[in-house]
């Protein structure tokens, strides 16, 4: 399995919800991904706001978060 690495901090092995939220917020065709903390810094929101959005997308049935 190909391990995805954070483009900013170099964290390896990003998990499914990190990959999904990157695609949801930055576009499905992206090739570089951020870990949760770096994504929060990049889009200037607290990490908890991203976690809340992930839960919201799950509840809405988004396939990126199944």
Secondary structure per residue as TSV (DSSP state, phi and psi in degrees):
chain	resnum	aa	ss	phi	psi
A	1	X	-	360.0	138.2
A	2	X	-	-80.6	119.9
A	3	X	-	-85.1	128.9
A	4	X	-	-91.9	136.9
A	5	X	B	-113.6	143.1
A	6	X	B	-66.2	128.6
A	7	X	T	-68.7	-20.6
A	8	X	T	-94.7	-54.2
A	9	X	T	-103.5	-14.0
A	10	X	-	86.6	6.7
A	11	X	-	-57.3	132.1
A	12	X	B	-101.3	159.6
A	13	X	S	71.1	45.2
A	14	X	-	-57.9	140.3
A	15	X	-	-87.5	167.2
A	16	X	H	-52.6	-45.1
A	17	X	H	-69.3	-28.7
A	18	X	H	-68.0	-42.3
A	19	X	H	-65.8	-43.0
A	20	X	H	-62.4	-43.4
A	21	X	H	-71.1	-32.1
A	22	X	H	-60.8	-47.1
A	23	X	H	-64.5	-39.6
A	24	X	H	-67.2	-42.0
A	25	X	H	-89.7	-28.7
A	26	X	H	-111.2	-9.1
A	27	X	-	117.0	139.7
A	28	X	T	-67.6	-19.0
A	29	X	T	-94.5	9.5
A	30	X	-	-66.5	152.9
A	31	X	-	-117.4	-13.9
A	32	X	-	-115.9	136.0
A	33	X	B	-122.4	154.1
A	34	X	-	-111.3	145.6
A	35	X	-	-69.1	170.7
A	36	X	H	-57.0	-47.4
A	37	X	H	-65.7	-43.1
A	38	X	H	-69.4	-35.7
A	39	X	H	-63.2	-42.8
A	40	X	H	-60.4	-42.9
A	41	X	H	-65.5	-41.4
A	42	X	H	-62.5	-42.1
A	43	X	H	-97.8	5.6
A	44	X	T	58.3	56.5
A	45	X	S	-139.3	159.2
A	46	X	-	-71.1	148.6
A	47	X	H	-54.4	-32.8
A	48	X	H	-63.1	-31.5
A	49	X	H	-66.0	-37.1
A	50	X	H	-69.0	-42.8
A	51	X	H	-60.3	-40.0
A	52	X	H	-62.3	-41.4
A	53	X	H	-65.5	-39.0
A	54	X	H	-59.0	-45.8
A	55	X	H	-62.9	-39.2
A	56	X	H	-63.2	-44.6
A	57	X	H	-65.0	-38.3
A	58	X	H	-60.1	-48.1
A	59	X	H	-62.3	-31.4
A	60	X	T	-79.3	-5.9
A	61	X	T	85.5	18.7
A	62	X	-	-60.0	128.8
A	63	X	G	-66.5	-20.5
A	64	X	G	-69.9	-13.9
A	65	X	G	-122.9	24.0
A	66	X	-	-75.2	360.0
